[in-house]
Amino acid sequence: MEKSLRVEGFLVSNYRDVQDELYDFAVPHLQSGRLAPDETVVDGFEHIVDAFLMMLHGRNTGKIIVRDRTQASSVG
């Protein structure tokens, strides 16, 4: 049995000439909620090890963010 993996990406530095166009498009959409970033948020630094293990086991969506509990209570 053979396994293979294909990974594709790009370097942002290769496209600096269209950076302003991206910001003009993305920022209003992010602010309005029409474009949502993929992220998993874990509240409280006491859960930082749990968050790291979640990431290693693939139980997060997009970026994993550990948020200070004092900030979490003021959001919303």
PDB file of N, CA, C and O in Angstrom:
ATOM      1  N   MET A   1       0.856  -1.169   0.000  1.00  0.00           N
ATOM      2  CA  MET A   1       0.000   0.000   0.000  1.00  0.00           C
ATOM      3  C   MET A   1       0.902   1.232   0.000  1.00  0.00           C
ATOM      4  O   MET A   1       1.916   1.290   0.696  1.00  0.00           O
ATOM      5  N   GLU A   2       0.510   2.183  -0.780  1.00  0.00           N
ATOM      6  CA  GLU A   2       1.295   3.405  -0.908  1.00  0.00           C
ATOM      7  C   GLU A   2       0.464   4.597  -0.449  1.00  0.00           C
ATOM      8  O   GLU A   2      -0.739   4.661  -0.701  1.00  0.00           O
ATOM      9  N   LYS A   3       1.107   5.528   0.217  1.00  0.00           N
ATOM     10  CA  LYS A   3       0.450   6.754   0.643  1.00  0.00           C
ATOM     11  C   LYS A   3       1.129   7.924  -0.047  1.00  0.00           C
ATOM     12  O   LYS A   3       2.334   7.902  -0.297  1.00  0.00           O
ATOM     13  N   SER A   4       0.355   8.928  -0.346  1.00  0.00           N
ATOM     14  CA  SER A   4       0.943  10.124  -0.936  1.00  0.00           C
ATOM     15  C   SER A   4       0.242  11.349  -0.370  1.00  0.00           C
ATOM     16  O   SER A   4      -0.880  11.268   0.130  1.00  0.00           O
ATOM     17  N   LEU A   5       0.911  12.457  -0.456  1.00  0.00           N
ATOM     18  CA  LEU A   5       0.391  13.712   0.057  1.00  0.00           C
ATOM     19  C   LEU A   5       0.791  14.810  -0.906  1.00  0.00           C
ATOM     20  O   LEU A   5       1.926  14.861  -1.381  1.00  0.00           O
ATOM     21  N   ARG A   6      -0.153  15.683  -1.185  1.00  0.00           N
ATOM     22  CA  ARG A   6       0.138  16.832  -2.037  1.00  0.00           C
ATOM     23  C   ARG A   6      -0.202  18.091  -1.248  1.00  0.00           C
ATOM     24  O   ARG A   6      -1.315  18.234  -0.740  1.00  0.00           O
ATOM     25  N   VAL A   7       0.749  18.987  -1.150  1.00  0.00           N
ATOM     26  CA  VAL A   7       0.561  20.234  -0.420  1.00  0.00           C
ATOM     27  C   VAL A   7       0.873  21.373  -1.372  1.00  0.00           C
ATOM     28  O   VAL A   7       1.920  21.395  -2.018  1.00  0.00           O
ATOM     29  N   GLU A   8      -0.050  22.316  -1.446  1.00  0.00           N
ATOM     30  CA  GLU A   8       0.171  23.482  -2.287  1.00  0.00           C
ATOM     31  C   GLU A   8      -0.037  24.733  -1.455  1.00  0.00           C
ATOM     32  O   GLU A   8      -0.839  24.748  -0.522  1.00  0.00           O
ATOM     33  N   GLY A   9       0.670  25.748  -1.790  1.00  0.00           N
ATOM     34  CA  GLY A   9       0.520  27.004  -1.080  1.00  0.00           C
ATOM     35  C   GLY A   9       1.159  28.124  -1.877  1.00  0.00           C
ATOM     36  O   GLY A   9       1.551  27.940  -3.029  1.00  0.00           O
ATOM     37  N   PHE A  10       1.256  29.259  -1.265  1.00  0.00           N
ATOM     38  CA  PHE A  10       1.896  30.395  -1.914  1.00  0.00           C
ATOM     39  C   PHE A  10       2.536  31.259  -0.841  1.00  0.00           C
ATOM     40  O   PHE A  10       2.171  31.203   0.334  1.00  0.00           O
ATOM     41  N   LEU A  11       3.480  32.040  -1.267  1.00  0.00           N
ATOM     42  CA  LEU A  11       4.144  32.983  -0.374  1.00  0.00           C
ATOM     43  C   LEU A  11       3.485  34.349  -0.534  1.00  0.00           C
ATOM     44  O   LEU A  11       3.396  34.880  -1.641  1.00  0.00           O
ATOM     45  N   VAL A  12       3.038  34.897   0.552  1.00  0.00           N
ATOM     46  CA  VAL A  12       2.395  36.204   0.508  1.00  0.00           C
ATOM     47  C   VAL A  12       3.341  37.242  -0.079  1.00  0.00           C
ATOM     48  O   VAL A  12       2.911  38.150  -0.790  1.00  0.00           O
ATOM     49  N   SER A  13       4.610  37.109   0.215  1.00  0.00           N
ATOM     50  CA  SER A  13       5.584  38.087  -0.281  1.00  0.00           C
ATOM     51  C   SER A  13       5.670  38.107  -1.808  1.00  0.00           C
ATOM     52  O   SER A  13       6.145  39.085  -2.385  1.00  0.00           O
ATOM     53  N   ASN A  14       5.217  37.045  -2.462  1.00  0.00           N
ATOM     54  CA  ASN A  14       5.213  37.024  -3.930  1.00  0.00           C
ATOM     55  C   ASN A  14       4.069  37.842  -4.519  1.00  0.00           C
ATOM     56  O   ASN A  14       4.052  38.090  -5.725  1.00  0.00           O
ATOM     57  N   TYR A  15       3.119  38.261  -3.699  1.00  0.00           N
ATOM     58  CA  TYR A  15       1.922  38.951  -4.190  1.00  0.00           C
ATOM     59  C   TYR A  15       1.687  40.279  -3.484  1.00  0.00           C
ATOM     60  O   TYR A  15       0.543  40.701  -3.313  1.00  0.00           O
ATOM     61  N   ARG A  16       2.753  40.931  -3.080  1.00  0.00           N
ATOM     62  CA  ARG A  16       2.598  42.220  -2.385  1.00  0.00           C
ATOM     63  C   ARG A  16       1.929  43.275  -3.268  1.00  0.00           C
ATOM     64  O   ARG A  16       1.322  44.214  -2.755  1.00  0.00           O
ATOM     65  N   ASP A  17       2.035  43.130  -4.570  1.00  0.00           N
ATOM     66  CA  ASP A  17       1.453  44.115  -5.477  1.00  0.00           C
ATOM     67  C   ASP A  17      -0.081  44.097  -5.453  1.00  0.00           C
ATOM     68  O   ASP A  17      -0.697  45.069  -5.890  1.00  0.00           O
ATOM     69  N   VAL A  18      -0.712  43.038  -4.964  1.00  0.00           N
ATOM     70  CA  VAL A  18      -2.169  42.981  -4.880  1.00  0.00           C
ATOM     71  C   VAL A  18      -2.668  42.984  -3.428  1.00  0.00           C
ATOM     72  O   VAL A  18      -3.836  42.696  -3.169  1.00  0.00           O
ATOM     73  N   GLN A  19      -1.783  43.307  -2.494  1.00  0.00           N
ATOM     74  CA  GLN A  19      -2.139  43.311  -1.080  1.00  0.00           C
ATOM     75  C   GLN A  19      -3.249  44.328  -0.787  1.00  0.00           C
ATOM     76  O   GLN A  19      -4.176  44.023  -0.037  1.00  0.00           O
ATOM     77  N   ASP A  20      -3.170  45.508  -1.358  1.00  0.00           N
ATOM     78  CA  ASP A  20      -4.203  46.524  -1.125  1.00  0.00           C
ATOM     79  C   ASP A  20      -5.565  46.050  -1.633  1.00  0.00           C
ATOM     80  O   ASP A  20      -6.590  46.304  -1.001  1.00  0.00           O
ATOM     81  N   GLU A  21      -5.572  45.361  -2.776  1.00  0.00           N
ATOM     82  CA  GLU A  21      -6.823  44.827  -3.329  1.00  0.00           C
ATOM     83  C   GLU A  21      -7.436  43.792  -2.386  1.00  0.00           C
ATOM     84  O   GLU A  21      -8.651  43.767  -2.193  1.00  0.00           O
ATOM     85  N   LEU A  22      -6.596  42.942  -1.800  1.00  0.00           N
ATOM     86  CA  LEU A  22      -7.077  41.958  -0.840  1.00  0.00           C
ATOM     87  C   LEU A  22      -7.696  42.651   0.374  1.00  0.00           C
ATOM     88  O   LEU A  22      -8.791  42.287   0.804  1.00  0.00           O
ATOM     89  N   TYR A  23      -7.005  43.642   0.924  1.00  0.00           N
ATOM     90  CA  TYR A  23      -7.535  44.356   2.092  1.00  0.00           C
ATOM     91  C   TYR A  23      -8.851  45.051   1.760  1.00  0.00           C
ATOM     92  O   TYR A  23      -9.786  45.023   2.560  1.00  0.00           O
ATOM     93  N   ASP A  24      -8.929  45.675   0.581  1.00  0.00           N
ATOM     94  CA  ASP A  24     -10.169  46.361   0.182  1.00  0.00           C
ATOM     95  C   ASP A  24     -11.340  45.387   0.121  1.00  0.00           C
ATOM     96  O   ASP A  24     -12.472  45.755   0.431  1.00  0.00           O
ATOM     97  N   PHE A  25     -11.072  44.146  -0.279  1.00  0.00           N
ATOM     98  CA  PHE A  25     -12.117  43.134  -0.361  1.00  0.00           C
ATOM     99  C   PHE A  25     -12.384  42.480   0.998  1.00  0.00           C
ATOM    100  O   PHE A  25     -13.532  42.398   1.436  1.00  0.00           O
ATOM    101  N   ALA A  26     -11.330  42.022   1.655  1.00  0.00           N
ATOM    102  CA  ALA A  26     -11.484  41.162   2.829  1.00  0.00           C
ATOM    103  C   ALA A  26     -11.924  41.906   4.087  1.00  0.00           C
ATOM    104  O   ALA A  26     -12.776  41.407   4.822  1.00  0.00           O
ATOM    105  N   VAL A  27     -11.374  43.068   4.346  1.00  0.00           N
ATOM    106  CA  VAL A  27     -11.657  43.765   5.610  1.00  0.00           C
ATOM    107  C   VAL A  27     -13.146  44.059   5.783  1.00  0.00           C
ATOM    108  O   VAL A  27     -13.690  43.742   6.841  1.00  0.00           O
ATOM    109  N   PRO A  28     -13.832  44.644   4.806  1.00  0.00           N
ATOM    110  CA  PRO A  28     -15.278  44.877   5.000  1.00  0.00           C
ATOM    111  C   PRO A  28     -16.065  43.573   5.189  1.00  0.00           C
ATOM    112  O   PRO A  28     -17.016  43.530   5.969  1.00  0.00           O
ATOM    113  N   HIS A  29     -15.670  42.519   4.482  1.00  0.00           N
ATOM    114  CA  HIS A  29     -16.366  41.241   4.613  1.00  0.00           C
ATOM    115  C   HIS A  29     -16.111  40.607   5.985  1.00  0.00           C
ATOM    116  O   HIS A  29     -17.014  40.004   6.566  1.00  0.00           O
ATOM    117  N   LEU A  30     -14.907  40.737   6.495  1.00  0.00           N
ATOM    118  CA  LEU A  30     -14.616  40.234   7.840  1.00  0.00           C
ATOM    119  C   LEU A  30     -15.385  41.022   8.893  1.00  0.00           C
ATOM    120  O   LEU A  30     -15.934  40.445   9.831  1.00  0.00           O
ATOM    121  N   GLN A  31     -15.422  42.332   8.735  1.00  0.00           N
ATOM    122  CA  GLN A  31     -16.116  43.181   9.707  1.00  0.00           C
ATOM    123  C   GLN A  31     -17.614  42.931   9.714  1.00  0.00           C
ATOM    124  O   GLN A  31     -18.245  43.025  10.767  1.00  0.00           O
ATOM    125  N   SER A  32     -18.197  42.616   8.565  1.00  0.00           N
ATOM    126  CA  SER A  32     -19.645  42.384   8.487  1.00  0.00           C
ATOM    127  C   SER A  32     -20.027  40.960   8.859  1.00  0.00           C
ATOM    128  O   SER A  32     -21.199  40.678   9.107  1.00  0.00           O
ATOM    129  N   GLY A  33     -19.051  40.062   8.901  1.00  0.00           N
ATOM    130  CA  GLY A  33     -19.344  38.672   9.234  1.00  0.00           C
ATOM    131  C   GLY A  33     -19.634  37.805   8.024  1.00  0.00           C
ATOM    132  O   GLY A  33     -19.857  36.603   8.175  1.00  0.00           O
ATOM    133  N   ARG A  34     -19.639  38.386   6.810  1.00  0.00           N
ATOM    134  CA  ARG A  34     -19.883  37.586   5.607  1.00  0.00           C
ATOM    135  C   ARG A  34     -18.724  36.647   5.301  1.00  0.00           C
ATOM    136  O   ARG A  34     -18.902  35.626   4.637  1.00  0.00           O
ATOM    137  N   LEU A  35     -17.552  36.993   5.782  1.00  0.00           N
ATOM    138  CA  LEU A  35     -16.362  36.163   5.640  1.00  0.00           C
ATOM    139  C   LEU A  35     -15.858  35.888   7.046  1.00  0.00           C
ATOM    140  O   LEU A  35     -15.462  36.807   7.764  1.00  0.00           O
ATOM    141  N   ALA A  36     -15.874  34.624   7.436  1.00  0.00           N
ATOM    142  CA  ALA A  36     -15.494  34.272   8.805  1.00  0.00           C
ATOM    143  C   ALA A  36     -14.210  33.450   8.788  1.00  0.00           C
ATOM    144  O   ALA A  36     -14.084  32.503   8.012  1.00  0.00           O
ATOM    145  N   PRO A  37     -13.264  33.812   9.639  1.00  0.00           N
ATOM    146  CA  PRO A  37     -12.029  33.022   9.699  1.00  0.00           C
ATOM    147  C   PRO A  37     -12.299  31.672  10.359  1.00  0.00           C
ATOM    148  O   PRO A  37     -13.127  31.570  11.264  1.00  0.00           O
ATOM    149  N   ASP A  38     -11.597  30.641   9.898  1.00  0.00           N
ATOM    150  CA  ASP A  38     -11.673  29.334  10.544  1.00  0.00           C
ATOM    151  C   ASP A  38     -10.773  29.361  11.767  1.00  0.00           C
ATOM    152  O   ASP A  38      -9.558  29.522  11.654  1.00  0.00           O
ATOM    153  N   GLU A  39     -11.371  29.203  12.920  1.00  0.00           N
ATOM    154  CA  GLU A  39     -10.576  29.205  14.145  1.00  0.00           C
ATOM    155  C   GLU A  39     -11.314  28.474  15.257  1.00  0.00           C
ATOM    156  O   GLU A  39     -12.544  28.438  15.294  1.00  0.00           O
ATOM    157  N   THR A  40     -10.554  27.908  16.139  1.00  0.00           N
ATOM    158  CA  THR A  40     -11.078  27.293  17.352  1.00  0.00           C
ATOM    159  C   THR A  40     -10.544  28.112  18.512  1.00  0.00           C
ATOM    160  O   THR A  40      -9.333  28.302  18.633  1.00  0.00           O
ATOM    161  N   VAL A  41     -11.436  28.600  19.370  1.00  0.00           N
ATOM    162  CA  VAL A  41     -11.036  29.444  20.488  1.00  0.00           C
ATOM    163  C   VAL A  41     -11.193  28.662  21.784  1.00  0.00           C
ATOM    164  O   VAL A  41     -12.244  28.081  22.053  1.00  0.00           O
ATOM    165  N   VAL A  42     -10.134  28.657  22.576  1.00  0.00           N
ATOM    166  CA  VAL A  42     -10.137  28.021  23.898  1.00  0.00           C
ATOM    167  C   VAL A  42      -9.954  29.135  24.924  1.00  0.00           C
ATOM    168  O   VAL A  42      -9.015  29.925  24.826  1.00  0.00           O
ATOM    169  N   ASP A  43     -10.838  29.198  25.895  1.00  0.00           N
ATOM    170  CA  ASP A  43     -10.778  30.261  26.898  1.00  0.00           C
ATOM    171  C   ASP A  43      -9.966  29.831  28.118  1.00  0.00           C
ATOM    172  O   ASP A  43     -10.209  28.776  28.705  1.00  0.00           O
ATOM    173  N   GLY A  44      -8.999  30.670  28.485  1.00  0.00           N
ATOM    174  CA  GLY A  44      -8.215  30.467  29.696  1.00  0.00           C
ATOM    175  C   GLY A  44      -6.871  29.817  29.451  1.00  0.00           C
ATOM    176  O   GLY A  44      -6.775  28.756  28.833  1.00  0.00           O
ATOM    177  N   PHE A  45      -5.836  30.474  29.946  1.00  0.00           N
ATOM    178  CA  PHE A  45      -4.481  29.962  29.764  1.00  0.00           C
ATOM    179  C   PHE A  45      -4.253  28.635  30.496  1.00  0.00           C
ATOM    180  O   PHE A  45      -3.310  27.908  30.184  1.00  0.00           O
ATOM    181  N   GLU A  46      -5.114  28.323  31.466  1.00  0.00           N
ATOM    182  CA  GLU A  46      -4.975  27.039  32.142  1.00  0.00           C
ATOM    183  C   GLU A  46      -5.304  25.871  31.205  1.00  0.00           C
ATOM    184  O   GLU A  46      -5.023  24.718  31.530  1.00  0.00           O
ATOM    185  N   HIS A  47      -5.897  26.168  30.046  1.00  0.00           N
ATOM    186  CA  HIS A  47      -6.238  25.140  29.063  1.00  0.00           C
ATOM    187  C   HIS A  47      -5.277  25.111  27.878  1.00  0.00           C
ATOM    188  O   HIS A  47      -5.579  24.511  26.847  1.00  0.00           O
ATOM    189  N   ILE A  48      -4.122  25.758  28.022  1.00  0.00           N
ATOM    190  CA  ILE A  48      -3.192  25.852  26.899  1.00  0.00           C
ATOM    191  C   ILE A  48      -2.659  24.480  26.473  1.00  0.00           C
ATOM    192  O   ILE A  48      -2.463  24.238  25.282  1.00  0.00           O
ATOM    193  N   VAL A  49      -2.425  23.589  27.427  1.00  0.00           N
ATOM    194  CA  VAL A  49      -1.951  22.242  27.079  1.00  0.00           C
ATOM    195  C   VAL A  49      -3.056  21.481  26.352  1.00  0.00           C
ATOM    196  O   VAL A  49      -2.788  20.773  25.382  1.00  0.00           O
ATOM    197  N   ASP A  50      -4.295  21.623  26.817  1.00  0.00           N
ATOM    198  CA  ASP A  50      -5.418  20.975  26.137  1.00  0.00           C
ATOM    199  C   ASP A  50      -5.540  21.481  24.699  1.00  0.00           C
ATOM    200  O   ASP A  50      -5.782  20.698  23.780  1.00  0.00           O
ATOM    201  N   ALA A  51      -5.373  22.784  24.510  1.00  0.00           N
ATOM    202  CA  ALA A  51      -5.461  23.368  23.171  1.00  0.00           C
ATOM    203  C   ALA A  51      -4.357  22.817  22.272  1.00  0.00           C
ATOM    204  O   ALA A  51      -4.597  22.512  21.103  1.00  0.00           O
ATOM    205  N   PHE A  52      -3.164  22.692  22.810  1.00  0.00           N
ATOM    206  CA  PHE A  52      -2.045  22.155  22.036  1.00  0.00           C
ATOM    207  C   PHE A  52      -2.324  20.708  21.639  1.00  0.00           C
ATOM    208  O   PHE A  52      -2.074  20.315  20.499  1.00  0.00           O
ATOM    209  N   LEU A  53      -2.836  19.923  22.567  1.00  0.00           N
ATOM    210  CA  LEU A  53      -3.159  18.530  22.258  1.00  0.00           C
ATOM    211  C   LEU A  53      -4.300  18.428  21.252  1.00  0.00           C
ATOM    212  O   LEU A  53      -4.297  17.539  20.401  1.00  0.00           O
ATOM    213  N   MET A  54      -5.282  19.335  21.342  1.00  0.00           N
ATOM    214  CA  MET A  54      -6.354  19.369  20.338  1.00  0.00           C
ATOM    215  C   MET A  54      -5.773  19.572  18.950  1.00  0.00           C
ATOM    216  O   MET A  54      -6.168  18.907  17.991  1.00  0.00           O
ATOM    217  N   MET A  55      -4.820  20.511  18.855  1.00  0.00           N
ATOM    218  CA  MET A  55      -4.200  20.799  17.570  1.00  0.00           C
ATOM    219  C   MET A  55      -3.454  19.569  17.041  1.00  0.00           C
ATOM    220  O   MET A  55      -3.557  19.229  15.862  1.00  0.00           O
ATOM    221  N   LEU A  56      -2.709  18.915  17.922  1.00  0.00           N
ATOM    222  CA  LEU A  56      -1.940  17.750  17.492  1.00  0.00           C
ATOM    223  C   LEU A  56      -2.830  16.599  17.021  1.00  0.00           C
ATOM    224  O   LEU A  56      -2.445  15.820  16.149  1.00  0.00           O
ATOM    225  N   HIS A  57      -4.020  16.504  17.607  1.00  0.00           N
ATOM    226  CA  HIS A  57      -4.940  15.427  17.239  1.00  0.00           C
ATOM    227  C   HIS A  57      -5.942  15.836  16.158  1.00  0.00           C
ATOM    228  O   HIS A  57      -6.820  15.052  15.798  1.00  0.00           O
ATOM    229  N   GLY A  58      -5.812  17.064  15.638  1.00  0.00           N
ATOM    230  CA  GLY A  58      -6.680  17.508  14.557  1.00  0.00           C
ATOM    231  C   GLY A  58      -8.102  17.807  14.980  1.00  0.00           C
ATOM    232  O   GLY A  58      -9.019  17.696  14.165  1.00  0.00           O
ATOM    233  N   ARG A  59      -8.312  18.183  16.233  1.00  0.00           N
ATOM    234  CA  ARG A  59      -9.657  18.460  16.720  1.00  0.00           C
ATOM    235  C   ARG A  59      -9.984  19.957  16.698  1.00  0.00           C
ATOM    236  O   ARG A  59     -10.930  20.397  17.352  1.00  0.00           O
ATOM    237  N   ASN A  60      -9.215  20.723  15.960  1.00  0.00           N
ATOM    238  CA  ASN A  60      -9.490  22.148  15.839  1.00  0.00           C
ATOM    239  C   ASN A  60      -9.862  22.465  14.394  1.00  0.00           C
ATOM    240  O   ASN A  60      -9.589  21.684  13.482  1.00  0.00           O
ATOM    241  N   THR A  61     -10.489  23.627  14.200  1.00  0.00           N
ATOM    242  CA  THR A  61     -10.805  24.130  12.872  1.00  0.00           C
ATOM    243  C   THR A  61      -9.945  25.356  12.626  1.00  0.00           C
ATOM    244  O   THR A  61     -10.020  26.327  13.380  1.00  0.00           O
ATOM    245  N   GLY A  62      -9.133  25.325  11.587  1.00  0.00           N
ATOM    246  CA  GLY A  62      -8.277  26.466  11.284  1.00  0.00           C
ATOM    247  C   GLY A  62      -7.271  26.716  12.391  1.00  0.00           C
ATOM    248  O   GLY A  62      -6.679  25.784  12.936  1.00  0.00           O
ATOM    249  N   LYS A  63      -7.088  27.974  12.711  1.00  0.00           N
ATOM    250  CA  LYS A  63      -6.148  28.331  13.784  1.00  0.00           C
ATOM    251  C   LYS A  63      -6.755  28.012  15.131  1.00  0.00           C
ATOM    252  O   LYS A  63      -7.973  28.059  15.307  1.00  0.00           O
ATOM    253  N   ILE A  64      -5.896  27.685  16.081  1.00  0.00           N
ATOM    254  CA  ILE A  64      -6.374  27.502  17.450  1.00  0.00           C
ATOM    255  C   ILE A  64      -5.862  28.686  18.270  1.00  0.00           C
ATOM    256  O   ILE A  64      -4.674  29.006  18.244  1.00  0.00           O
ATOM    257  N   ILE A  65      -6.767  29.321  18.987  1.00  0.00           N
ATOM    258  CA  ILE A  65      -6.446  30.527  19.737  1.00  0.00           C
ATOM    259  C   ILE A  65      -6.757  30.270  21.203  1.00  0.00           C
ATOM    260  O   ILE A  65      -7.855  29.829  21.543  1.00  0.00           O
ATOM    261  N   VAL A  66      -5.794  30.545  22.066  1.00  0.00           N
ATOM    262  CA  VAL A  66      -6.034  30.477  23.508  1.00  0.00           C
ATOM    263  C   VAL A  66      -6.223  31.912  23.970  1.00  0.00           C
ATOM    264  O   VAL A  66      -5.321  32.742  23.866  1.00  0.00           O
ATOM    265  N   ARG A  67      -7.411  32.184  24.479  1.00  0.00           N
ATOM    266  CA  ARG A  67      -7.788  33.548  24.840  1.00  0.00           C
ATOM    267  C   ARG A  67      -7.741  33.712  26.351  1.00  0.00           C
ATOM    268  O   ARG A  67      -8.182  32.841  27.100  1.00  0.00           O
ATOM    269  N   ASP A  68      -7.202  34.841  26.783  1.00  0.00           N
ATOM    270  CA  ASP A  68      -7.173  35.197  28.202  1.00  0.00           C
ATOM    271  C   ASP A  68      -8.604  35.251  28.721  1.00  0.00           C
ATOM    272  O   ASP A  68      -9.464  35.900  28.126  1.00  0.00           O
ATOM    273  N   ARG A  69      -8.850  34.577  29.815  1.00  0.00           N
ATOM    274  CA  ARG A  69     -10.220  34.507  30.368  1.00  0.00           C
ATOM    275  C   ARG A  69     -10.796  35.898  30.641  1.00  0.00           C
ATOM    276  O   ARG A  69     -12.002  36.092  30.489  1.00  0.00           O
ATOM    277  N   THR A  70      -9.978  36.865  31.036  1.00  0.00           N
ATOM    278  CA  THR A  70     -10.496  38.204  31.315  1.00  0.00           C
ATOM    279  C   THR A  70     -10.968  38.872  30.032  1.00  0.00           C
ATOM    280  O   THR A  70     -11.908  39.666  30.063  1.00  0.00           O
ATOM    281  N   GLN A  71     -10.340  38.566  28.915  1.00  0.00           N
ATOM    282  CA  GLN A  71     -10.777  39.104  27.631  1.00  0.00           C
ATOM    283  C   GLN A  71     -12.033  38.402  27.142  1.00  0.00           C
ATOM    284  O   GLN A  71     -12.891  39.023  26.514  1.00  0.00           O
ATOM    285  N   ALA A  72     -12.145  37.099  27.430  1.00  0.00           N
ATOM    286  CA  ALA A  72     -13.299  36.328  26.980  1.00  0.00           C
ATOM    287  C   ALA A  72     -14.580  36.839  27.613  1.00  0.00           C
ATOM    288  O   ALA A  72     -15.628  36.850  26.968  1.00  0.00           O
ATOM    289  N   SER A  73     -14.510  37.261  28.863  1.00  0.00           N
ATOM    290  CA  SER A  73     -15.710  37.726  29.551  1.00  0.00           C
ATOM    291  C   SER A  73     -16.164  39.094  29.055  1.00  0.00           C
ATOM    292  O   SER A  73     -17.326  39.458  29.234  1.00  0.00           O
ATOM    293  N   SER A  74     -15.253  39.868  28.424  1.00  0.00           N
ATOM    294  CA  SER A  74     -15.636  41.185  27.945  1.00  0.00           C
ATOM    295  C   SER A  74     -16.037  41.188  26.480  1.00  0.00           C
ATOM    296  O   SER A  74     -16.457  42.220  25.956  1.00  0.00           O
ATOM    297  N   VAL A  75     -15.910  40.031  25.800  1.00  0.00           N
ATOM    298  CA  VAL A  75     -16.267  39.947  24.383  1.00  0.00           C
ATOM    299  C   VAL A  75     -17.749  39.642  24.282  1.00  0.00           C
ATOM    300  O   VAL A  75     -18.292  38.880  25.082  1.00  0.00           O
ATOM    301  N   GLY A  76     -18.403  40.244  23.291  1.00  0.00           N
ATOM    302  CA  GLY A  76     -19.784  39.891  23.056  1.00  0.00           C
ATOM    303  C   GLY A  76     -20.656  41.045  23.236  1.00  0.00           C
ATOM    304  O   GLY A  76     -21.872  40.931  23.076  1.00  0.00           O
TER     305      GLY A  76
END
